[in-house]
Amino acid sequence: MSVSGISDRPLLSKALVKRAIACLVIIGLGLWLTIVSPLPAAASADVASIYQQRDRHRSDGIGKIYLGREIAQVMGHQGAAWLERSSRSWEEQPQKVVEALDLQPSDVVADIGAGTGYFSFRLSPLVPTGKVLAVEVQPEMIEVLNFLKQENQATNVEPVLGTVQDPHLPPASVDLALMVDAYHEFEYPQEMMTALVRSLKPGGRVVLVEYRGENPLIAIKALHKMTQRQVKKEMQAVGLVWQETKNLLPQQHLMIFRKLA
């Protein structure tokens, strides 16, 4: 057991994971492995000034460039089983992430790109008088989150359906926003982060966990890793200030940023 009283073992039994995957099948599980959302027509006028487009792009990217970085392809809801793999507890050591957040019982935490709620349901017991906003842009994942919320009896976890440009969170309502292996896939990172910053309370924090792009030996596709330098550049572009980087994970950076006002 950890000092917080939460086991490092996955919260979900194999049976629950199988039931969650079955839920995905019922709501229309496709056969393809990744999703690349089309560019909304209303946003096309802004793209030229913020993003560049490459006709030829890397196999794990979408050809869209933001501040010198090609955006990675999205792992769709078909990857739900991988998110809940049993090896994740020792590969990524999620309990260390949760403990490093230094949460208060009344905090409102936004888990952005929550997926199956792997982190949402670990955060839930730490904010008994607060809540966890589990934000997803895929309706299929929202179905899974609602299913697992009932199975875990996590009444303070609230699934939220966002869009690729807006997490749909109230202004000045969030104490901490967590993004684990998600930010590098945001199709509209500037729009999404600008909206997320609006949702933070003054002094609110943003925490990104990303595989270390500086290390070529980490066996993750290149565009699914990020360097500290690149993360700092992109967070600065939306007004966030770097606070610290915790080097406590085997393969990932844990970077903390703050909204000053």
C-alpha positions as CSV (number, residue, x, y, z in Angstrom):
1,M,0.0,0.0,0.0
2,S,1.1,3.6,-0.7
3,V,1.1,6.4,1.8
4,S,-2.2,7.6,0.4
5,G,-3.8,4.2,1.2
6,I,-4.4,3.3,-2.5
7,S,-2.8,0.2,-3.8
8,D,-0.5,0.3,-6.8
9,R,-2.5,-2.5,-8.3
10,P,-5.0,-1.7,-11.0
11,L,-8.4,-0.7,-9.5
12,L,-10.3,-2.6,-12.1
13,S,-10.5,-6.4,-12.1
14,K,-9.9,-8.4,-15.3
15,A,-13.7,-9.1,-15.3
16,L,-14.5,-5.4,-15.2
17,V,-12.1,-4.6,-18.0
18,K,-13.6,-7.3,-20.1
19,R,-17.1,-5.9,-19.4
20,A,-15.9,-2.4,-20.3
21,I,-14.5,-3.7,-23.6
22,A,-17.8,-5.5,-24.2
23,C,-19.5,-2.2,-23.6
24,L,-17.4,-0.7,-26.4
25,V,-18.4,-3.5,-28.7
26,I,-22.0,-2.9,-28.0
27,I,-21.8,0.8,-28.8
28,G,-20.2,0.2,-32.1
29,L,-16.5,-0.7,-31.9
30,G,-14.8,-0.3,-35.2
31,L,-12.0,-2.3,-36.7
32,W,-9.6,0.5,-37.3
33,L,-6.9,1.4,-34.8
34,T,-6.6,5.2,-34.9
35,I,-8.9,8.1,-35.5
36,V,-7.9,11.3,-37.2
37,S,-10.7,13.9,-36.8
38,P,-11.5,16.0,-39.9
39,L,-10.8,19.7,-39.8
40,P,-14.0,21.6,-39.0
41,A,-14.8,24.2,-41.8
42,A,-15.3,27.0,-39.2
43,A,-11.8,26.6,-38.0
44,S,-10.0,26.5,-41.4
45,A,-9.5,30.3,-41.5
46,D,-7.4,30.2,-38.3
47,V,-5.2,27.3,-39.3
48,A,-2.9,29.2,-41.6
49,S,-1.8,31.6,-38.8
50,I,-1.3,28.9,-36.1
51,Y,-0.6,25.7,-37.9
52,Q,1.1,24.4,-41.0
53,Q,0.1,21.4,-43.0
54,R,2.4,18.9,-44.7
55,D,1.2,16.8,-47.6
56,R,3.6,14.1,-46.7
57,H,3.8,13.2,-43.0
58,R,5.2,10.7,-40.7
59,S,3.4,7.4,-40.2
60,D,2.4,8.2,-36.6
61,G,1.5,11.9,-37.4
62,I,-1.4,13.8,-39.1
63,G,0.8,16.2,-41.0
64,K,-0.2,19.2,-39.0
65,I,2.6,21.2,-37.4
66,Y,2.3,23.3,-34.3
67,L,5.3,25.4,-33.1
68,G,7.6,23.1,-35.0
69,R,6.1,19.8,-33.8
70,E,4.0,17.4,-35.9
71,I,0.9,16.4,-34.0
72,A,0.5,12.6,-33.4
73,Q,-2.4,10.5,-34.5
74,V,-5.1,9.8,-31.9
75,M,-5.5,6.4,-30.3
76,G,-9.2,5.8,-30.6
77,H,-11.5,4.0,-28.2
78,Q,-10.3,0.7,-29.7
79,G,-7.2,1.1,-27.5
80,A,-9.3,0.8,-24.3
81,A,-7.8,-2.6,-23.4
82,W,-4.2,-1.2,-23.8
83,L,-5.0,1.6,-21.4
84,E,-6.0,-0.9,-18.7
85,R,-3.2,-3.4,-19.4
86,S,-1.9,-5.0,-16.2
87,S,1.7,-4.1,-16.9
88,R,0.9,-0.4,-16.8
89,S,1.2,-0.2,-13.0
90,W,5.0,-1.0,-13.2
91,E,5.7,0.5,-16.6
92,E,4.4,3.9,-15.8
93,Q,4.0,3.8,-12.0
94,P,0.7,5.7,-11.9
95,Q,0.6,5.8,-8.1
96,K,3.7,8.1,-8.1
97,V,1.9,10.4,-10.4
98,V,-1.1,10.6,-8.2
99,E,0.9,11.2,-5.1
100,A,3.0,13.9,-6.8
101,L,-0.1,16.0,-7.5
102,D,-0.4,17.0,-3.8
103,L,-4.2,17.3,-4.0
104,Q,-6.4,18.7,-1.3
105,P,-9.7,16.9,-0.3
106,S,-11.9,19.7,-1.8
107,D,-10.0,20.1,-5.1
108,V,-11.7,20.0,-8.5
109,V,-9.5,18.0,-10.9
110,A,-9.9,17.7,-14.6
111,D,-8.5,14.5,-16.2
112,I,-8.2,15.6,-19.8
113,G,-8.2,12.8,-22.3
114,A,-9.4,10.5,-19.5
115,G,-9.9,7.4,-21.7
116,T,-11.3,4.6,-19.5
117,G,-10.7,6.6,-16.4
118,Y,-7.5,4.9,-15.4
119,F,-6.4,8.0,-13.5
120,S,-9.8,9.4,-12.8
121,F,-10.7,6.5,-10.5
122,R,-7.4,6.7,-8.8
123,L,-7.8,10.5,-8.2
124,S,-11.4,10.1,-6.9
125,P,-10.6,8.9,-3.3
126,L,-8.2,11.8,-2.8
127,V,-10.8,14.5,-3.4
128,P,-13.7,13.2,-1.3
129,T,-15.3,16.7,-1.0
130,G,-14.2,17.7,-4.5
131,K,-14.7,16.0,-7.8
132,V,-12.9,14.6,-10.8
133,L,-14.0,15.9,-14.3
134,A,-13.2,13.0,-16.7
135,V,-13.0,14.8,-20.0
136,E,-13.2,12.9,-23.3
137,V,-13.9,13.8,-26.9
138,Q,-15.1,10.3,-27.9
139,P,-18.7,9.4,-27.0
140,E,-17.6,5.8,-26.8
141,M,-15.2,6.5,-24.0
142,I,-17.9,8.5,-22.2
143,E,-20.1,5.4,-22.2
144,V,-17.2,3.4,-20.7
145,L,-16.6,6.0,-18.1
146,N,-20.2,6.1,-17.1
147,F,-20.3,2.3,-16.9
148,L,-17.1,2.1,-14.7
149,K,-18.3,5.0,-12.6
150,Q,-21.2,2.8,-11.5
151,E,-19.0,-0.2,-11.1
152,N,-16.5,1.7,-8.9
153,Q,-19.3,3.6,-7.1
154,A,-17.2,6.8,-7.7
155,T,-19.9,9.4,-7.2
156,N,-17.5,12.3,-7.4
157,V,-16.3,11.3,-10.9
158,E,-18.2,13.3,-13.6
159,P,-17.7,12.3,-17.3
160,V,-17.6,15.3,-19.6
161,L,-17.9,15.2,-23.4
162,G,-15.7,17.9,-24.8
163,T,-14.6,18.7,-28.4
164,V,-11.2,18.7,-30.0
165,Q,-11.1,22.5,-29.4
166,D,-12.8,22.9,-26.0
167,P,-13.0,20.7,-22.9
168,H,-16.4,22.3,-22.0
169,L,-15.5,23.2,-18.5
170,P,-16.9,26.2,-16.6
171,P,-14.6,29.2,-16.3
172,A,-12.4,29.5,-13.2
173,S,-13.7,26.1,-11.8
174,V,-10.6,23.8,-11.9
175,D,-7.8,23.5,-9.4
176,L,-5.7,21.1,-11.4
177,A,-5.8,19.7,-14.9
178,L,-4.0,16.4,-15.6
179,M,-3.0,15.2,-19.0
180,V,-1.3,11.7,-19.1
181,D,0.1,10.7,-22.5
182,A,-2.6,12.8,-24.2
183,Y,-1.5,16.3,-25.0
184,H,0.7,15.3,-28.0
185,E,-2.5,14.0,-29.8
186,F,-4.5,17.2,-29.4
187,E,-5.5,18.2,-33.0
188,Y,-6.0,21.8,-31.9
189,P,-3.5,22.2,-29.0
190,Q,-3.6,26.0,-28.9
191,E,-7.4,26.2,-28.9
192,M,-7.8,23.4,-26.4
193,M,-5.2,24.7,-24.0
194,T,-6.6,28.3,-24.2
195,A,-10.0,27.0,-23.3
196,L,-8.5,24.9,-20.5
197,V,-6.6,27.8,-19.1
198,R,-9.9,29.8,-18.9
199,S,-11.3,26.9,-16.8
200,L,-8.5,27.1,-14.2
201,K,-8.8,29.0,-11.0
202,P,-6.2,31.7,-10.4
203,G,-3.1,29.8,-9.4
204,G,-4.5,26.6,-10.9
205,R,-2.1,24.0,-12.1
206,V,-1.6,22.0,-15.3
207,V,0.3,18.7,-15.1
208,L,1.5,16.9,-18.2
209,V,2.9,13.4,-18.2
210,E,4.7,12.7,-21.5
211,Y,7.2,10.1,-22.6
212,R,10.7,11.6,-22.8
213,G,11.3,12.8,-26.3
214,E,15.0,13.4,-25.4
215,N,15.6,9.6,-25.1
216,P,15.6,7.7,-28.4
217,L,15.9,4.4,-26.4
218,I,12.3,4.7,-25.0
219,A,10.3,2.3,-27.2
220,I,7.5,4.7,-28.1
221,K,6.8,6.1,-31.5
222,A,8.6,9.4,-31.9
223,L,5.5,11.7,-32.2
224,H,4.1,10.1,-29.1
225,K,7.0,11.5,-27.0
226,M,7.8,15.1,-26.1
227,T,10.9,17.0,-25.0
228,Q,10.8,19.3,-22.0
229,R,11.8,22.1,-24.2
230,Q,8.9,21.6,-26.6
231,V,6.4,21.3,-23.8
232,K,7.6,24.5,-22.2
233,K,7.3,26.3,-25.5
234,E,3.8,25.2,-26.1
235,M,2.6,25.9,-22.5
236,Q,4.2,29.4,-22.6
237,A,2.2,30.1,-25.8
238,V,-1.0,29.9,-23.8
239,G,0.3,31.9,-20.8
240,L,1.2,29.1,-18.4
241,V,4.4,29.3,-16.3
242,W,6.6,26.3,-15.8
243,Q,6.9,25.5,-12.1
244,E,8.9,22.3,-12.0
245,T,9.7,18.9,-13.6
246,K,9.6,15.8,-11.4
247,N,11.9,13.1,-12.6
248,L,10.3,10.3,-10.6
249,L,9.0,8.1,-13.4
250,P,10.9,5.4,-15.3
251,Q,10.2,6.8,-18.8
252,Q,8.1,9.9,-18.6
253,H,8.4,13.6,-17.7
254,L,6.0,14.9,-15.1
255,M,5.9,18.6,-15.7
256,I,3.9,21.2,-13.6
257,F,2.7,24.6,-14.9
258,R,0.8,27.3,-13.2
259,K,-1.8,29.9,-14.2
260,L,-0.6,33.1,-12.4
261,A,-3.9,35.0,-12.5
